Amino acid sequence: MKYPGFMISAWEAKEQLQNTAKILCFLSTYSYEICVPVSLGLRAVLWLSLHALKGHSVAYFTMQVIYARRKYKISPPETKGHPEFERTFRAQANCSEYFPIFISLLWVAGIFFHQGVAAACGLLYLYTRLRYFQGYTVAAQGRLGPLYASAWLLWGLVGLALAGLLAHFLWPSSSTWMAALLWPLQLRGAW
């Protein structure tokens, strides 16, 4: 599916990467399409890798809960049992709770601020979430350092997204469609 102007689908991006630069691109096995700018380079590879890692990290956390259920013989829908299972379950649930916030901020920062900077923050966030999960499954206190680091990265993504949105909407000259939308307001002196 082509997007007007500047976007192509992830499958087209993968073909271009393999045909032109001979770079292997590991895409997530999900059925939705990931959009990247046509100017493929390191940022596009970083962006696609981030989305693949994102999907695999969610799968990894879920599989760890399944393994803990089998190990301690705890059938669904039970969530109580051995303390190690409870910590694993809670770590996975916490990561899942923050996932929609992370995805939203990542996309807004990537679209309106800078794709490479947002992808780098996203990779660091996924790394801190992995460290959080590993620390929490061992001991409850092991989660605190990575939890604070991931919170700072989320706030960083909020800042990037906000800066990008402000630049986009306050300086309409940076966007032709935004300038066209604001043109009637500029005639009336409202903007």
N, C-alpha and C positions, 0 to 999 in steps of 0.2 A: 504494500500500500504506500503510495507516494504522498508526501505532504507538500502543499504548495510552497514554492519558493526555496526553502533551505533545508528541508528534512527528507531523509530517506529511511527506509525500514532497516532493522538490524540485519536482516538476511541479505539485503543488498550491500550493506556495509561489510558484512563478512565476506561476500564474494569479491568486493573491491579490494579488501585487505589481502585476501589470498591470491588474487590475480595480479595485483600491482606490487605489493610490498612483500609478499610471501610470508606474512605474519600470521601465525595461528591465533585465532580468536576463540576463546572458550565462552560460548554463550550458554545461558541458562536454558534448561529444557522446558521452561514454561511456554504456554501457547500464545502469550501476548507478545506484541512487538515492542522493541525498545528503539526509540528514535535518537539518531545522532546527527550532528551537522555533517554536511557533505565534505567539508575540508577534513578528511580523515588523517589522523596522525597519532601522536602519542596521547593526546587528550581523548580521542575516540577509543583507543585501545584501553586506556585507563577507565573510561566511563563504562565500556562493555564488561571489562573485568570486574569492576565494582558490582555491577548488577548480577553477574554470575556468582561472585562470592556472597552477595547478599542472599540469594536463593539457597545456596549451599549451607550458609551458616544457620538459617532457619531450619533446614532439614537436619543438620548436625545436632542442634539443640533438641529437636523433637525425637531424634533417634536415641539420644542419651536418656531421655525420659522413658522410652520404650525399654531400653536395656535395663534401667533401674527397676522398672516394674517387673520384668522377668526375674531379675536377680533376687529381689525381695518378695516375690510372689504377691504382688499387689495388683488386683484386677481393676480395670476401669469400671465405674467412675470414681472409685476410692482415691482420695488424695492424702490420706493419713497412713502412717506406717513407720518404717525405719527412718531415723533422722536424715540419713544420707539421701534417701529417696525424696523426702520432703524438701531438702535443700535443692536437689536437682530439679524437681518439679517447679519450685518457686523461682529458681533462676531462669528456667525456660519460659515461665509465665511472664516474668518481668521483662525479659527480652522481647517477647511477643507484644507486650503492652506498649513498649516504646517504639516498636517497628513502624507503625503508621506515621507517627510524628517525624521520625527520621526520614522516611521516604518523601513525605510532603516537603520538608525543609530542604532535602537534597535536590529535588527537582526544581523548586522555586529558585534556590541559589544557583543551580546549574544553568537554568534558562535565563535568569535576569542578571546574574552577576558574572560568573566565569565558570565554564564547565570543568576546567582542569583543577582549579582551586577547590571547587565543591567536591569533585571526585577524590582529591587527596584527603580532604576532611572526612569524606565518607569512608575511605579505606582505613583511616586512623580510628574512626568510630567503630567500625566492624572489628578491628583488632582489640580495642578496649572492651568491647562487649564479649569477645571470646575470652579475654583475660578475666572479666567479671564472672562469666559462667564457670570457668575453671576454678577460680578462687572461691566462689560461693559453694560449689559442690564439695570442696574440701572442708571449709569452715566458714561460718557466717561472717567472721571478721575479714576474711580474704576478699570479700567483694567490695570493700569500701574504697580502696585506692582506684581501681578501674571504674567504679561507679562515679566517683568525682571527675575522673578524666573524661568519661563519656558525656557527663553532664556539661562540662566545659566545651566539648566539641559540638554538642547540640546548640548551646548558646552561641558558639561561633557560627554555626550554620544559620541561626536566626539572624545574626548580624549581617552575614553575607546576603541573605535573602532580602532583608530590610533595605540594605544599601542598594542592591540591584533594583528593587521595586521603586524606591525613591528616585533613583536616577532615571529609571524608565518613565515614570509618570510625571516627574517634575521637570525633566528636560525632554520635551516631546520631539525635539529635533533629532534625538538619537533613534527615533522610530518613525518611519514614514506613515504608518497607519495611525499612530497616536497623534501625529501632527495633523492628519486629515480629520481625526475625530475632534480635536481641540480647536480647529480653525474657526468654527462658528462662535465659540466662546471668546477667542482672541479678537474677533471683530467687534464684539459687544464690550470689550474691555474687562471681562470677568476673569480673565486668566492672567 
